[in-house]
Amino acid sequence: MFTEEKKNSQIFQDSNHLSPTSELEVSELIKEAYKKQFPIDIHGSNSKKFIGYNVQAAKSLDFSSLSGVIEYLPEELYIKVKPGTPIKDIENILEKNNQELSFEPTDFGYLNDGKSNKGTAGGCVSCNFAGSRRFKVGSVRDFILGFRGVNGKGDIIKSGGTVVKNVTGYDLSKLVSGSFGTLVALTEVTLKISAKKPSQNTIIIYEKDPKTISDLFNMVLSSSNEISGAVFVPDEPKSKKFTPNKIKAFKLNDLDQEGAFFAFRIEGDQKRKMYFNKINF
């Protein structure tokens, strides 16, 4: 980075931390950075910053001010939000109409500091990190209906809309999801939402034998029941090379004993849940 260029550039006359409040501001900031060939780091709540290597950039664009719901139509099963909107806020809004984000946003906060932090809508789409239900319903990119954003030259672009079948040709929304902000700085995201299931229950089986666990996975996931998540959590090895974090990282309520366990979640009606409760493993 050249000091003289840094002084003369309007974008760099203030602090290294820039907080645009509109799509137009994002466009102007990126245009200036492109003109001066300065790299920019884009982030929202920094919920995933501890994962991997940090980006080496001259400036940081903080999208936390670009927050809020633009449009929400429960009957049309979609919600349009700004990129800095916290996932928690979106889920609270959907909960009032018994709806949800089916891809189940991953909560990396427990891995980082033992506290919940699901990040923002923009970060969720950019990283394409989905939760336990991914193997059943798909990832984040499967629920993106459209977006608006700013490319690396500062041009404002858009793709998709508010319905599922609205794209002829290549769906740019799929490409943007998982690009980690390298292709476009999102300024608006439209997500498909779903109705919640009538019942949800997690069943815990305490077991550590690998063969038994493998058989349980095969039996549960190949059954006709609506399984929406399964995991095996082994005992943590006794080692001084790392700090145990099993209790903080895996938040399953009402565990009455310690040790390795296999857990699976079943959704649907009450009859199906009761059927699983009676199975003899």
WOHUHU-V314717 format. One record per residue. N is the residue number from 0. RES is the residue in one letter. PSI is psi in whole degrees, -180 to 180 (999 if undefined). Layout:
n=(N,N)
res=(RES,RES)
psi=(PSI,PSI)
This chain:
n=(0,1,2,3,4,5,6,7,8,9,10,11,12,13,14,15,16,17,18,19,20,21,22,23,24,25,26,27,28,29,30,31,32,33,34,35,36,37,38,39,40,41,42,43,44,45,46,47,48,49,50,51,52,53,54,55,56,57,58,59,60,61,62,63,64,65,66,67,68,69,70,71,72,73,74,75,76,77,78,79,80,81,82,83,84,85,86,87,88,89,90,91,92,93,94,95,96,97,98,99,100,101,102,103,104,105,106,107,108,109,110,111,112,113,114,115,116,117,118,119,120,121,122,123,124,125,126,127,128,129,130,131,132,133,134,135,136,137,138,139,140,141,142,143,144,145,146,147,148,149,150,151,152,153,154,155,156,157,158,159,160,161,162,163,164,165,166,167,168,169,170,171,172,173,174,175,176,177,178,179,180,181,182,183,184,185,186,187,188,189,190,191,192,193,194,195,196,197,198,199,200,201,202,203,204,205,206,207,208,209,210,211,212,213,214,215,216,217,218,219,220,221,222,223,224,225,226,227,228,229,230,231,232,233,234,235,236,237,238,239,240,241,242,243,244,245,246,247,248,249,250,251,252,253,254,255,256,257,258,259,260,261,262,263,264,265,266,267,268,269,270,271,272,273,274,275,276,277,278,279,280)
res=(M,F,T,E,E,K,K,N,S,Q,I,F,Q,D,S,N,H,L,S,P,T,S,E,L,E,V,S,E,L,I,K,E,A,Y,K,K,Q,F,P,I,D,I,H,G,S,N,S,K,K,F,I,G,Y,N,V,Q,A,A,K,S,L,D,F,S,S,L,S,G,V,I,E,Y,L,P,E,E,L,Y,I,K,V,K,P,G,T,P,I,K,D,I,E,N,I,L,E,K,N,N,Q,E,L,S,F,E,P,T,D,F,G,Y,L,N,D,G,K,S,N,K,G,T,A,G,G,C,V,S,C,N,F,A,G,S,R,R,F,K,V,G,S,V,R,D,F,I,L,G,F,R,G,V,N,G,K,G,D,I,I,K,S,G,G,T,V,V,K,N,V,T,G,Y,D,L,S,K,L,V,S,G,S,F,G,T,L,V,A,L,T,E,V,T,L,K,I,S,A,K,K,P,S,Q,N,T,I,I,I,Y,E,K,D,P,K,T,I,S,D,L,F,N,M,V,L,S,S,S,N,E,I,S,G,A,V,F,V,P,D,E,P,K,S,K,K,F,T,P,N,K,I,K,A,F,K,L,N,D,L,D,Q,E,G,A,F,F,A,F,R,I,E,G,D,Q,K,R,K,M,Y,F,N,K,I,N,F)
psi=(133,128,-40,-42,-39,-39,-39,-17,130,-35,-22,14,-22,-150,174,-6,109,136,85,149,1,164,-38,-39,-41,-44,-46,-41,-42,-36,-44,-41,-39,-41,-40,-2,46,132,148,138,129,132,165,-92,1,29,-19,12,-28,-7,125,-159,144,146,135,106,154,-34,158,125,115,113,11,-23,-19,72,148,157,126,-45,137,115,96,-38,-23,-3,48,156,135,123,164,157,-30,5,122,138,-37,-41,-40,-44,-37,-38,-44,-33,-32,-23,19,43,170,167,106,-28,-8,81,134,136,95,-6,-37,-34,-32,-56,14,10,148,133,98,0,-156,169,-42,-44,-37,-45,-44,-35,-22,33,118,166,-153,-26,1,-43,-19,-44,-13,-179,-173,-42,-22,-7,10,122,-29,171,162,150,-176,126,-176,-14,-4,6,137,126,164,157,145,-164,-130,8,162,-50,81,12,126,126,-154,134,104,-26,-36,-34,-40,-38,120,3,-5,35,9,-19,-36,145,107,137,-10,137,135,122,141,137,167,160,145,152,151,-32,147,131,138,128,131,132,118,113,145,-4,122,-40,-43,-42,-43,-42,-38,-43,-48,-42,-45,-48,-19,2,169,-4,158,86,126,10,144,143,148,122,104,172,144,133,147,106,145,0,-15,162,123,134,21,-43,-38,-38,-36,106,85,121,155,29,123,3,162,171,174,146,155,130,140,149,133,135,161,-144,173,-35,-42,-37,-43,-33,-44,-34,-23,-6,137,106,999)
